Amino acid sequence: METPWDNDLPERFDPMTVKELRQNLRRGSFVYPFLGIQLLAVLAVAAEFQIGRGGEYSEYAGMLHLGMLVKSGWFWSVVSIICMVIMPLGGLILMGQELEEGNHELLLLTKLNRWKVVLGKFYTVWGLCALTFVSLLPYVVVRYLLGSIEWWREASCSLTVLGGSAILTAGAIGASSFRGLGARIGIMVLFIASCAGACVAPLAASASVTKGCGIWYHINAVSAVICYTLLGLSMARSRLRLVVHAYEVKPSWMIVGLLVFTPFVVCMATAFTVGFAGFVGLLGMAFVAVYADVTPKAPKWMTAPPPNVPPPVLPEGA
């Protein structure tokens, strides 16, 4: 007998997203942090009002301003550690499950392409981070109504958590596609260092030129989130390549090379635009990452080769 719970997810959801969502909701990597962050949030808010210490005033309140996030009180410290560090780093085990057991070959034989496989994992992990953060919005409202807290600073901290969790989730998924714990840690460290080097220059320059975190600053911040989210996912996608020709550079090493050169490109774009438009370099490198590893396809006009099926063996005298 069919029950209402048999079709609990809409049909428009991607099959890979549904698969990962069902698995992750049953794991302790979501349940325990979700319960723990509620308790820690209550304790952090109570401690802030008990000692009378909220956040410090800052003229530079904007997205991806980690210094402001650190100085915004214990509540945001707890939210940052759980939603922007612990939960995204859970993605370090995702791609290994598909690659080590050969499941990716079976997935690519279906209608799923490499982007759908990678995006399904990203939507699940980042969606759970966002869901956990949304559950904490009542605490944000309480802090705003009962304390001397600026709404714009709270909104900037919220955007920082969501953007930072997207970047780290994509980086963790990309690093998880490499074999061995040492390789994964090394790639993750390289990813974080590249992101820090590429983000500091345009954000600091635009804030300095405009004397605050205005429209140019936030264009650069959003572009940084887009760039490094696509770089991390492109790295995971490149490891799903089934065939690499002898004359081709290994796709995964091309993406690793982009991680190394992206900070230099972004710094040059920032310098050439006098600190305003570092986002040009960020979006340009994101475009290169997406199209650096293109799946080889035959043109539509080419007919498929005939199947190489051996003739049936007839019994003697037939």
Residue pairs with C-beta under 8 A, 6 or more apart in sequence:
9 18
9 21
13 21
14 116
14 119
14 120
14 123
15 112
15 120
16 107
16 112
16 116
16 117
16 119
16 120
16 121
17 119
17 120
17 123
17 124
19 120
20 94
20 120
20 121
20 123
20 124
20 125
21 124
21 127
24 30
24 124
24 125
24 128
25 31
25 128
29 87
29 90
30 87
30 128
30 132
33 82
33 86
33 87
33 132
34 132
34 135
36 82
37 78
37 79
37 82
37 83
37 132
37 136
38 135
38 136
40 78
40 82
41 75
41 78
41 79
41 136
41 139
42 139
44 73
44 74
44 75
44 77
44 78
45 75
45 139
45 142
45 143
47 74
48 54
48 73
48 74
48 75
48 143
48 147
49 146
49 147
53 73
54 72
54 73
54 143
54 147
54 148
54 149
55 68
55 71
55 72
55 73
55 76
55 149
55 153
56 71
56 72
57 150
58 65
58 67
58 68
58 71
58 153
59 212
60 68
60 207
60 212
60 213
61 68
61 150
61 152
61 153
61 156
61 213
62 68
62 156
62 203
62 207
62 213
62 217
62 218
62 221
63 156
63 159
63 160
63 163
63 213
63 217
63 218
63 221
63 222
64 159
64 160
64 163
64 164
64 199
64 203
64 221
64 224
64 225
65 156
65 160
65 203
65 213
66 160
66 164
68 153
68 156
68 157
68 160
69 76
69 80
69 157
69 160
69 161
70 77
72 153
72 157
73 143
75 139
75 143
76 157
76 161
79 133
79 136
79 157
79 161
80 160
80 161
80 164
82 132
83 129
83 132
83 133
83 161
83 165
84 129
84 160
84 161
84 164
84 165
84 168
85 168
87 125
87 128
87 129
87 132
87 165
88 125
88 126
88 129
88 165
88 168
88 169
88 171
88 172
89 168
89 172
90 125
90 172
91 121
91 122
91 125
91 169
91 172
91 173
91 176
92 172
92 175
92 176
92 184
92 188
93 176
94 121
94 125
94 172
94 173
94 176
95 121
95 173
95 174
95 176
95 177
95 236
95 239
96 176
96 177
96 179
97 103
98 104
98 107
98 117
98 240
99 177
99 179
99 239
99 240
100 179
104 117
104 240
105 242
107 117
108 114
108 117
108 240
108 242
113 295
114 237
114 240
114 241
114 295
115 233
115 237
117 237
117 240
118 173
118 233
118 236
118 237
118 240
119 233
121 173
121 236
122 169
122 170
122 173
122 229
122 233
125 169
125 172
125 173
126 165
126 166
126 169
129 162
129 165
129 169
130 162
130 165
133 158
133 161
133 162
133 165
140 154
140 158
143 149
143 154
144 151
144 154
156 213
159 221
163 221
163 222
163 224
163 225
166 225
166 229
167 195
167 224
167 225
167 228
167 229
167 232
168 192
169 229
169 232
170 228
170 229
170 230
170 231
170 232
170 233
170 236
171 188
171 191
171 192
171 195
171 228
171 231
171 232
172 188
172 232
173 232
173 233
173 236
174 187
174 191
174 231
174 232
174 233
174 234
174 235
174 236
174 255
175 184
175 185
175 187
175 188
175 191
175 232
175 235
176 184
176 236
177 235
177 236
177 238
177 239
177 240
177 252
178 184
178 187
178 239
178 252
187 235
187 256
190 256
190 259
190 260
191 228
191 231
191 232
191 235
191 259
194 228
194 231
194 259
194 260
194 262
194 263
195 224
195 228
197 263
197 267
198 224
198 227
198 228
198 262
198 263
198 266
198 267
198 281
198 282
199 221
199 224
201 263
201 266
201 267
201 270
201 278
202 220
202 223
202 224
202 266
202 269
202 270
202 275
202 278
202 279
202 281
202 282
203 217
203 220
203 221
203 224
203 278
205 270
205 275
205 276
205 278
206 214
206 216
206 217
206 220
206 275
206 276
206 278
207 213
207 217
208 275
209 216
209 274
209 275
209 276
210 216
210 217
216 276
216 277
219 279
220 277
220 278
220 279
220 282
222 279
223 278
223 279
223 282
223 283
223 286
224 279
224 282
226 282
226 283
226 286
227 262
227 282
227 283
227 285
227 286
227 289
230 286
230 289
230 290
231 255
231 258
231 259
231 262
231 285
231 286
231 289
234 255
234 289
234 290
234 292
234 293
235 252
235 255
235 256
235 259
237 293
238 251
238 252
238 254
238 255
238 292
238 293
239 251
239 252
241 251
241 293
241 295
243 296
244 250
244 251
245 296
251 292
251 293
254 292
254 293
255 289
255 292
255 293
258 285
258 288
258 289
258 292
261 285
262 281
262 282
262 285
265 281
265 284
265 285
266 278
266 281
266 282
266 285
267 278
267 281
268 281
269 277
269 278
269 279
269 280
269 281
269 282
269 284
270 277
270 278
270 281
273 280
